[in-house]
């Protein structure tokens, strides 16, 4: 029987990545760069200067019409009625059990116009969920614009100085989790958002997804950042950067078997908002029962060893109590760190547990998260 050939999806920058000699991998059905010059070098460029990422595999769902806000409020746990035009916030779509369909960023484009950015690996599932959950609601038009944009992330303390060379929009006036429309690299009506997934200052820009335009803008951003040592960055550095910043990744820290309180994201679930949202009843029940039985914690290895994704977490007695969801060496912090789910009674700060690494129990300590927090004002 012949093997089935899986055709990977490609962003408009695929040929550009290959021309840059990027190492390509299958990521959620997409042919994506995992690294160019090396994960550590790329990670450090973002922490100390600036890095450029292609994140065009992310999805974009737009809600338009007088019923837009009602639909977003029904779908998402945060309170979108508090957003001003030009503002975004972190949120999530939940199932009736209070577990994650996906985590999202909601942007308010106008009073009757919202854009939700969703994850790449859950794109089709998310679009189907949106249509099933709110597609019947009145006065709303739902559009999947995922393939219409090339989304570039310019991240790091020199991100503003780099991008400012390419736009006359005053980037300093854009607050964190806000956005403006401006001219970038000669393109009009580009959305410039002060958002990212690295724990650093930075911007994400949305440009037309045709290959020549995408390649030109990619090159112009690299040229603008050359004086700051800009590097093109792959998914490997994106993962270690978000891990140092303790930012959740779908399929790891959040999934359809993990609820909001377990993931430590209860602050984004507005149980008191006027409109009912999918999953609220389940979250109220969990809260009433005294909270989650397990919690997501940060671990720092205190003995030699690297806790990797999926490794068992044990009590010092050897009893298995949980598992690592994400773990690796932290290039900037120069420590071995991990995120893991453990029973609530083992989640206290400075609790010492053990990670099972190739049959050996290696000690780790529960530490505060995020492991890394940006403190300096950027330029």
HUUR-V500440 format. One record per backbone hydrogen bond with DSSP energy under -1.0 kcal/mol. NH is the residue of the N-H (numbers start at 1). CO is the residue of the C=O. If there is no record, write none. Layout:
nh | co
NH | CO
NH | CO
//
This chain:
nh | co
9 | 29
14 | 11
17 | 13
18 | 14
19 | 15
20 | 16
21 | 18
22 | 17
23 | 35
25 | 32
27 | 30
30 | 27
31 | 9
32 | 25
32 | 30
34 | 23
35 | 23
42 | 38
43 | 39
44 | 40
45 | 41
46 | 42
47 | 43
48 | 44
49 | 45
51 | 155
52 | 231
53 | 153
55 | 151
58 | 55
59 | 118
61 | 116
62 | 143
63 | 114
64 | 141
65 | 112
67 | 139
68 | 65
71 | 67
72 | 68
73 | 69
74 | 70
75 | 71
76 | 72
77 | 92
82 | 79
83 | 80
86 | 108
87 | 84
88 | 177
89 | 106
91 | 104
93 | 102
95 | 99
98 | 95
100 | 255
100 | 258
101 | 93
102 | 93
104 | 91
105 | 117
106 | 89
107 | 115
108 | 87
109 | 113
110 | 113
113 | 110
114 | 63
115 | 107
116 | 61
117 | 105
118 | 59
123 | 120
126 | 122
127 | 123
128 | 124
129 | 125
130 | 126
131 | 127
132 | 128
133 | 129
134 | 130
135 | 131
137 | 134
141 | 64
143 | 62
145 | 60
148 | 145
150 | 207
152 | 205
153 | 53
154 | 203
155 | 51
156 | 201
158 | 49
159 | 156
162 | 158
163 | 159
164 | 160
166 | 163
171 | 169
173 | 170
174 | 171
177 | 194
178 | 175
179 | 86
180 | 192
182 | 190
184 | 187
185 | 166
187 | 184
190 | 182
192 | 180
193 | 204
194 | 178
195 | 193
203 | 154
204 | 193
205 | 152
206 | 191
207 | 150
209 | 148
214 | 210
215 | 211
216 | 212
217 | 213
218 | 214
219 | 215
220 | 216
221 | 217
222 | 218
223 | 219
224 | 220
225 | 221
228 | 225
229 | 226
230 | 225
231 | 50
233 | 52
235 | 33
236 | 34
238 | 234
239 | 235
240 | 236
241 | 237
242 | 238
243 | 239
244 | 240
245 | 241
246 | 243
247 | 242
251 | 254
252 | 249
253 | 249
254 | 249
258 | 255
260 | 98
263 | 259
264 | 261
265 | 260
268 | 265
269 | 266
270 | 77
271 | 269
273 | 270
278 | 74
280 | 277
283 | 279
284 | 280
285 | 281
286 | 282
287 | 283
288 | 284
289 | 285
290 | 287
291 | 286
295 | 342
296 | 262
297 | 340
299 | 338
300 | 365
301 | 336
302 | 363
303 | 363
310 | 324
311 | 308
313 | 322
314 | 354
315 | 319
318 | 315
321 | 313
322 | 313
323 | 341
324 | 311
325 | 339
326 | 339
328 | 337
330 | 335
334 | 330
337 | 328
338 | 299
339 | 326
340 | 297
341 | 323
342 | 295
344 | 293
346 | 343
347 | 344
350 | 366
351 | 348
353 | 364
354 | 314
355 | 362
356 | 312
357 | 360
360 | 357
362 | 355
364 | 353
365 | 300
366 | 351
367 | 298
372 | 244
379 | 157
//
